[in-house]
Amino acid sequence: MISLGCRLNIAESETIRGLLGDRDVVVVNSCAVTAEAVKQTRQAIRRARRARPSVRLVVTGCAATIDAPAFIAMGEVDAVVDNAAKLMPASWQARGATPIAASTDHARAFVAVQTGCDHACTFCTIPAGRGASRSEPAGSVIDRIAALVDTGKREVVLTGVDMTSYGHDLPGAPTLGSLVERILRHVPALERLRLSSIDSIEIDDRLFVLVTQEARVMPHLHLSLQAGDDLILKRMRRRHLRADAVRIVERLKTARPEIAIGADLIAGFPTEDARAFANTLALIDDCDIVHGHIFPYSPRPGTPAARMPQVDRETIRSRAAQLRTAAGASKAAWLKRLIGTTQWVLIEKPGDRGHTPAFAEVRLLLSVRPEPVEGPSFLATADRKNGASTGSVRTGIGCVVPVRITAATDTHLIGTLA
């Protein structure tokens, strides 16, 4: 199973893995968010065919759905499965219920709660690849998370294309906040719940309270901001303005100061001039963005933005580099401030690293590398704080352990078991 792109693809790949069972098939779950993502998908297909020349190779995902003929024409590809069908057992000749596939490649589990999008951002092809917004009923989400926790997962990440639109298509129109409440109530053994990318303008009061006051919800939000200039945001057809983004981050940080903010930012959107770019660059400081995800703009066929006056490629590359430098400096300063603290870290492969609740990467100074352990990582469950227990700790891959932070580089923390 080869998964490219977003966390939603990772979650869906785990479902496909369960549907495949022990069949010897290579599946490439493709991404189309940028032209570079499509290029990487093609490269992954060619590498997979060279590595497994005689095995059936199937391509699915957004890139394969948006331009199926192009992928069918690749000599390495045996079949293409549309996004709409990729989670159907019949697409993989599977019978019965989908098994719970708890990936051994990830210490945390990714659970899809929503797919598709009802909005029409002028730069985006995802609605063409995934269709209208569709939500997973809360009961099935809770059942899946409970099953994953039973297999030993300590952290679950909720994923979707437009997660804050969750529930409008379900009976009673539940919200993302109500889903989070139900998960926490019905899966008490879940230690850490994390949200993937969300739309800042749709953080309602219910979700705000959960993110800022519920210790089991990790203090880390990745916001789909895209730009920091009002005119560019309007041309992107986003639903927020610059002041909205700054205001929600100020409220979040006031209510829960340890919250780390991540954001998607696009460099060189059509018509972006120097002033507009400066506004986006300044947003990194104004919103205290420490997890910057920078996209150089690339025109996607069929989108309105592709027909707008384009910024030249060299300027786009230069602006993307400036955004990455600024985001990197913000992250480095944040990491330095964490030296001397004790952080609860989810241990990940190969066993000498992991992530804090705010998603800072930690490298451990260990004399012995931890091995995976069976069952709960904590022998006792007492006062939970940021997804941690005060009980006795077993060390191992997939466990949550206290780490004393002793140093920091520009990209990660260094520490020892506390």
N, C-alpha and C positions, 0 to 999 in steps of 0.2 A: 504494500500500500504506500503510494507516494502522494503526499498532500502538500499543495502549494497554497500560498495566500493566507486568508484570514483564519481566525480561531473557529469560525463556524465550519469551515472546511475540515478542520481537525476533528471537530465533534462528529461531523457526518462521516468522515473516514472511519471512525471507530465503529459506527453502525454498520457500514459496508463490510468492515473486517469481520464483524459478527455474522453477517449474512453469508459471506464467502465460506466461513468455516475452514475446513482444511483443504479446499480446492486450490490448486496451483495456478493462480491467475495474478497477473500484475495489473493493478488499477492505478491510474494517474488521475487525481482529483485536481482539476485545473483552476487557474485564476485568470481573470481578465481585467483587474482593476486598473492596470496601466499597460502600455505597449510592452514595457519591460517584463511584466508578469507573463504576458502571452509568450514572449521570447523564451523566458525561463521554462515555461511549460513545454515548449517544443524541445528544448535542450534536455529536459528531464525524460521525455519520451525516448529520445535517441539514446541517452545513456542507459535507460532501462532495457531497451531492445538489445544493445550491445552486451549488457551483462547477462540477459536471459533470452538468447536468440530463439529458443524453441517454445517458449511459454506464451500463452494467449495474453495479449496486452489490450486493455480496455481503457478508454479515456472518458471521463465525465467532468462535471463542474461547469463553471461559468464560461470559460473560454470555448470549451467544446460545445456548449449549448448555443452561444451567440454565433459561432461560425463553424457549425458541424461539418459542412462540405470540405473545409480546409483541413480538418483533422482526419476525416475519412480518407482524404487523398494521400495522407502520409503513409508511406510504405510500411512503417513500423507498427501501425495501428490496425488491430483486428476488428474493433468495434467501438462505437461511440454511444454512450448512454446519456440521455437528456437529464438536466437537473431535476425536472419534475418527476422523473422515474427512478432516480438513483437510490432512493431509500425503500423502493418497493421490492419485496422478496423475489417477485417474478423476474426482475431484471438480472438477478444473480442465480436463478434456478434454486432459490432457497425455499424451504418448506417450514410451515409453522411460525411461531413467534420469533421475533428477533432476539438472539441472545444478548446479554449485557457483555459488551467487550470492554474490559478495563485495560487500556493500553499499558504495557510495561515500559513504553518509551517516555511516558510523561508521569511525573510524580503527582501532578494534579489532573483532574478529569474535566473535560469540556462537554457541556450539555447544551444542545441547541434548544432554545425556547421559542424561536421565531425565525422566519425567513421571508425573503421578498421585501419590496418597498413600494409604498404608494406615492412617494414624492418624485420629483423630476428635476434633480440637480442637473444643471446644463452640461456638466463634465462627465457624467456617470453612465456606464452601460449596465450596471448591476440589475436594474429593473427588467432589462431585456433578457438577462441571464437567469433571473430567479422569479420574475413575475410579481404579482401583487402581494402585499403583506399577509402572512398567514401565521397564526399563533398555535403553539402546542398547548393542549389543555393542561391545567395545573396538576391534575391527578396523575397524568402520565409523566410529567416532569418530576414530581415528588417521588413516584415509584422508581424512576430511573436513578435519581440521586440516592435514594435509600439503598438500592441495590449496589451502587458504586461504593458507598460508605461501607457496606457489608464486605466488599472485596478488599477493603483496606485503604481506600482513598480518603485523605484528610482534607483536601481542598478541592472545591468544585468551582469552575468558571462558567457562568451563564453566557451564552453567545447568541448572536443573531445579526441580521443585516441592519435592522433599525429597531433595536430592543425596546426603546421607549414607546414604540407604537404597539407594544404587546397588549393583546386582549380585546382590541376593538371589534374583532371578528368573532369573538366567543360569546356565548350566552351571558348576559349580565354585564358585558364589557369590563372585565377585571383589568387592573393596571399592573405594570411591572412591580410597583410597590406592594400591591396585594399578593402577587406571586412570591416575592421575597419573604413577606411575612409568613405565608403558608409553608414555605420550605423550612424556615427556621423553626416554626412550631411543630411540624410533623416529622422533621428529621433532626431530633435533638443531638444525635451523635455526630453530626457534621460540624467539624471544628472551624473551617474557614470557607466563606462564600465570597467569591470575587465576581465583579461585573466586567464584561468586556466593553468595547466602545459604545458610548451612548450619546444622544443628542442633548446638548446642554440646555436648550430652550424647553425641553420636555421633562426636566426634573421637577416633578410636582412636590407638594408639601409632604406627602406620605413617603415618597422615596427619599427626599431630603433628610427626614428624621431618621430613617433606617441607616442611611449612609453615614450620618454624623453621630448617631447615638448607639447603634447596635454593634457591640464589640466583635461579633462573629462575621460581620460584613467588613471586608478588608478596606483599610484607608487608602484606596488607590482608585482613581477614576480616570478613564481615558475618554476625552471629549472629542467629538467630531466637529472641530472648529473650522478647519480648512483655510481661513484667511483672517486677517485683522483689519481689513479696510472695508468700510461700509459699501462703497460702490462696487467693489469686487464681489462682496458677499451677495449683493443684489443681482449681479450678473451671473453668479453661480446659482442663483435661485435658492439660497439658503434661507432659513426662517428666523435667523437671529441677526442682530447687529453687534458691532464690536463691544459696545457698552454692556450688552446682555451677558456676553462671555466674561468680561471682567467682573461684573456684579455677582454672578453665580459663584465664581471662584472665591471672591472675597467672603461671601456668605459661608461657603464650605470651610474655608480655612479658619474663619472666626469660630465656627461651631466645633471643628475638629482639626486643630492645628497640624497634626501629623499627616493629614491627607496629602498624598503625592498626586500631582496633576500630570497626566499625559495628554497629548493632543496630536491629531493629524493636521498637517499644514502643507499646502500646495504652493510651490514656487513657480512663478512665471505664468499664472493663468492669463488667458488672452486679455489684452488691453491693460495689463498691470504696468503702471509706470513706476518711476523711482519713488514717488511719494507713497503710492499704494503699497509698494514692497516694504518701505520703511515702517509703515503701520503694522504690517504682519510681523516684521522682525521685532518690533517693540513689544508685540503681544507675548513673546516668550518671557520677558521680564514682568509685564503687567499681570500675567496670569500664573506666574511662578511655575512654568512648564519645565518639568525635570525628566519627563519621558517623551521626548519629541520624536514623532514619526514623520519624516520629511519626504514628500513626493515631488519630484520634478514634473511639471505638467507635461502630459503627452496627449495629443488630440485622439479621441476615440471615434472611430467611424460612426456616422449617424447621429452624433450628439450635437446639440445647438452650439456648444462651445467650440467645436471643430470648425464652425463657419464664421466665428468671430475673428477679428484681427489678431494674429498670433505674435507672441514675443519670440525673438530669435533664439535658437537653441543655445548659443554660447551664453547669452544673458540668463537663460533659465538655469543652466549648469552653475553659473557664478552665484546666482541668488540661492539656489539649493545648498551650495557649499556654505554660504554665509549663515543660512538658517541652521544647518547642522553644527557649525562652529558655535553659534550662540546657544543652541540647545545643549551642546556638549559642555559648555562652560557653566550653564545653569545646573546641569546634573552633577558636575564635579564639585561645585560649591555646596550643593545639598549633601552629597556623600561625605564631604569633609565635616559637615556639621554633625554627622552621626557617630563620629569617632568618640569612643568612651561610653557609648550606650550599650545596653543589652537588647538584642533583637531575637524574636522567635522566628526561626528559619526552617522552611520546608526543604529537607535534604533531597537533592535530585541527582540523577546520574551524572558522573560516575561515582558520586558519593562524597566528593570534597567541595561541593558548592550547593547553593540553593538561593531562595529569595525570601526577603522579609515581608511582613504584611503590606508595606507600601511598595513592594516589588523592586527593592534594591537588590541587586545580585551580590551575594556574599561568597567569597572563597575561604574555605576553612584550612587552617594550619593543623593538620592531623598527622599523628605518627602511624595510625592504622586507619585504612579506608573503611567506612561503614559498609555493611552488607544489607541487603533487603531483609526485612523482618515480617513475620506473619502476625496478623491481628493488630489491635490498636497500638499506637505509638506511645500511649500513656497508660501507666498501670493504675492511675487514679485520675478522676476527673473532678476538679474542684473549681476554683474561681477562674473563669475564662477571661482572658484579656488579649485582644487582637488575635484571636484564634489559638490561644495557648492554654495549657493546663498547668496547675501548680503541682500536679502529681509527680511521682518518680518517672524519669525519662529513660526510654530505651533508645539508643542511637541506631540509626539505619536509614537506608534509602527509602524515602517516602514518609519519614517521621518528621515531626516538628520539634525542634530542639532549641534551647537558649544558647545564644552565641554572643560573646563579648567582642565588640568591634574595636580593633586595635589600630587599624590603619585604613587608608582609602587611596585608590588610584582615581584617575579621571572617569573610569567606567564601572568600578565595582569596589565593594568593601572587603576587608580582610579581617578575620577574627578567629577566636578559639572557642571551643565549647565551654560554656560558663558552668 
